[in-house]
Structure formats: C-alpha cells, structure tokens
C-alpha cells in the first residue's frame, strides 16, 4: 500500500514538473553573446506567438507573409544603464515596426493593481510616476473629467463632490483604465522584474515588434507593458549590453546586433 502511494506521489510530481517545462525557450544570439529566454505562454499567449512568428519568419501581415526571420540583423537601438535594453525596430531608431499593431495582454488583477489605491496620505501612488501638477492633471484628472462628463466650470462645480469621491476611491487599475488600457483577468501576468522581457509601446494597444529586457525591477511599468518572457540564461550578457557606451537617444556608439532568435533545440 505504501509503495503504491509513493509511486502515485512520484507520478504526480513528474506530471507537475512536465507541466512546468512546457514553455518554449528561445536563444537570442548577439554579437556580445547568447541570451536564453523562456516564453511565458500563460502570461501572454498571443504576444509569445507573435514574437515566435516574427523570429522564425512565419508572420503574415495584411495577407503577406514575412518570409525571413524578422529580428536577424537588427540592433539594440536603445540602452539605458540600470533600466533596460530595447530592440526590435527595423529602422534601428525606435520609430519602426513590422507593419501592424496589436493589443496588450495584461491582467491588472494578477498584478494586484486592483487593490492599490491611486491616492494615499502622501499623494499619488509611486507606481503612477506622477511627479508634478501637470502629470497629475494629464494622467489622473483629465481622463476622470472625461469619464464624469466634466467639460466646463459649471459641470465641474456641479460634480465636485462626485469628483472628490471618485479620486478617493480610485485604484491604480482605475487610473490606467481611464487612460485607455484594457485588462484580461484570465491571464497570469507577471510583474516587470529584472531579467524579464516585455513589449515596448507608445500607449495602450500599440504593440508590434519592439521589446525590451529589464536591467532592474520596474514597478512603474506594471499594467502598461505586456511581460511575456524571462531570461533563464545569459543574464551576464544582458548586463554587458546594458553597460555599453551610448550617445544621443541612448543609442550604443557601437552596434549591438541581434544575430538570430530561434527556438532552442
């Protein structure tokens, strides 16, 4: 009987470990060394597939297939020490993409943003990165004015109490939703920590081909950038790239090239 139980437990552990090993691993070869990245399918399945399709040259855009590996030969065009390294722009300037945009894949609930109050005793929560009155107006008040239908001094006076109540009740998730971000509670989103891979964007639902790898934890990016991978090998290479000399626009003085991105065999 005990032998049967032991075998059963062993089988269950084996199944559990197998389930944990289902995430694909990609090898990003650079002229500074190789980086291995685990793709987080449960966190962002469509984003992972988009990245893999671009990497392998299997992406269709407007009915036309991108018939070569997209990332091969591109550079890390933006490097900020102790912050992140960014690549995936075909122009090498940060202004290009693969010819399309797609939606974010983020769960505010999984990140706990639905529990964090936007306003506290010391002011706006630090994750909102509100550093001035202008930031407060632009990021928090103006979207709330629009939501409450406040468009004149008269409507402001009439809804002042509602506005105050709304500000006091707002969570970080609410602030981001008012800015246009949409969330999917069924995803298993992970925070933007050191060594994690996320989509670069220019606002809600503007993902394309550009990505970045964190050199440090960046909690102010949680809820705004889809995190879809984590470095599992070669973090020293990421940090080496993060320490290169840069010039205007945080562009490396000497090109840091992506030689290839392929699934690990």
N, C-alpha and C positions, 0 to 999 in steps of 0.2 A: 504493500500500500504506500509506504513512504517513498519507495523507489518510483512508483507511478507519479506521485505528487512532485518529486524532484524533477522527473522528466518533463512533466507538464509545465512547471515553472521555467525550466530551461528553454522549452519551446516558445513560451510566451515572451521571454526576454529576447530570443533570437528574432521573433517576428517584430518586436518593438524596435530592435536595432536596425532591422532591414528597412522598416518604415522611415527611420531617421536618415537612411542613406539614399533616399530616392531623389534628393535634389541634385541636379546636374552640376558638374564642376567645369568651369572654363579656364583655359590657360591664356592669359594675355601676355604675349611676348613683346617686350620693348627693347630698345637699344641700350637700356640700363639694366635689363634682367627680366626674369619672368615673374608674373603675379598670378596666383591661383585664386579664383573667386567662386564661391558656392552661390548658385542661383536660388533665391528664396521663393519657391513657387506658391506656397500658401500665403505669403505676404502680398504678392503682386503677380498673379499668373500671366496676365496679358502683357505686362511690362517685360517680364522674363522672356516670353515668347518673342516679343518684338526685338529685344536685344539679341537673342539667339538667331533669329531670322536674318537680321542685318549682318551679324558676324559671319554667318555661313553663306550669305548671298542668296537667301531664299525668300526675300521680301518682295511683295507686289505692291506697287504704288500707282493708284489710278489705272489699274489693269495692266501695268507694265512692270515686268519683273526686274528687280535689281539683281543682275546676273553675275555680280562679283562680290566677294567679301567686302562689306562696306567700310569696316574700320581699318583694314590693312593699309598702312602708309600714312594714316592720319597722325596728328601730333597732339600732345597735351598743350593746348594753347593758353591755358590759364593755370598758374601755380601760385598759391598763397601759403607761405610757410606757416605751420601750425594751424592751418584751416583745411585746405583741400587741394586736390589736383583735378583738373577738368579737361575732358577731351570729347571727341565725337563730332566735331564740326568739320565738314568737308572743305570749308574755306580756310580753316586754321585761324579764324578771327573771333569765333564765338557768335557770329551772326548767321551761320548756315545751319541747314538741317537736311533730312533725307527727302523732303518734299511733302511732308504731311505733319499733322499734329494729332495727338490722342489724349484721352482723359487720364486724370490721376487715378491711382489705386491706393487709397488710404482709408484706414479705419480710425477715426478720432477716438472712438470708444476704446479700441485696443491700446491706444497710446495714452489713455487717461485724460484726454483734453476736455472731455465732457464733465469732468469732476473739478477742474481747476478754474477758480474764479478769475475773471479777467481783471477785476479791480480788488485791491486789498488795502490795508491800512497805510501802506507806503506808496500806493499808486498802482499803475498798470503792472500786471504780472511780467516778470523779466523775459519770459518766452516770447512776448509780443514785440520786444525790441523797440518800444516807444520811448524815444529819447528827448522829445521836445513837444511843445504845444501843437506845432504843425503836424507832427506824427500822430498825436492824439486825435486831432481833428480829422486827418485824412484816413487813418486806419480804423478808428473806432466810431467817432461821432457821425461823420458824413454818411457811411453806409447805414447807420442806425436812423439817421434823419430820413433817408430814402425809404427804409422799411416802415417807418411810422407815418410817412406822408407829411413830414415837416419840410415845407418849401418856402416859408415866409416867416416874418417876425410874428405875424398873427397866429399862424399854426404852431409856432414854437411856444408862444405864451399859453395857448390853449392846451398843449400837450406836454408842458414842462414836467408835470408830476409823473406822467407816463414815461417820459424820457429818463427821469431820475431812477424810477423803479426798474426800468429795463437795463440801465447801466449797472445797477447794483446786482441784478440777477444774472448778468451775462457770464458765460464761461468762455474760455479760450476758443473752444469749438464754435460757440455762437459768433464770436468776432470773425473768425475765419469764414464761416458760412456767409455772414453778411458781406464779406469781400468777394464772394463768388465760388468758394471752394465747396465741393460736394464729397460726401463720405459714404463708404460702404462698410457697414458693421460686420459683414460676414468674413472680412479679410483678417488675417493675423499679422497686422502691421507691426513692425519693429522700429524702435527709435533710431535716429540718425547718430550713431555712435562712431567712435574711431574705428577705421578699417571697414566701414560699410559703404556700399555702392548705392547711389541714388540718382534719380533723373534731375538734370538741370532744366530749368524752365524760366519763363518770363511772366508767370502768373498762373491762375487756375487753368487746368486742362490744356497746357501748351507743351506737352512732352513730344519729343521727336527722336533724335539720335544722340543728343548730348547727355553726358553723365559726369558724375564726379565721385571721387573716393575721399572720404574724410580722413584728415590727419589728426583730428581731435573730435571729442563729443560736441555736437552742435544742436542743443535742445531747441534753439530758436527756429530751426528748420522743420521740426516735427509738425506734421499736419499740413505742410506746404510742399513737401517734396516726397515723391514715391521712393521708398527704400526697397531695393529688390535684390541685393546681394551682399555678401560679406567676404572679405579677404581671409582665406584659410592657409595661404602660403605666400611668402614673398612680401610680407609687410615691410621688411627692411628695404625692399626695392621701392615701395610706395614712399617711404620716408626719405629715401635717397633722392627720388624725383622731387619731393616736396622741399628739398633743400637747395635745388639748383638756383643759379643766379638768374634773376628776371629783370626785364626792362619795362618800358611803358606798357600799361594794360596788364601787368603781371604775366607777361609772356616770357617764357625762358629765352635767354640770349642764344643758347644753342638748342636746336630742335630736340625734343624728347619724343621719339617716334613710337607709335604702336605698330609693330611688325605684323602681328596677326592676333586674332581672337578665335580660338577653336575649343570645342568640347574636348575634355580630357579623355583620352582613350583608356 
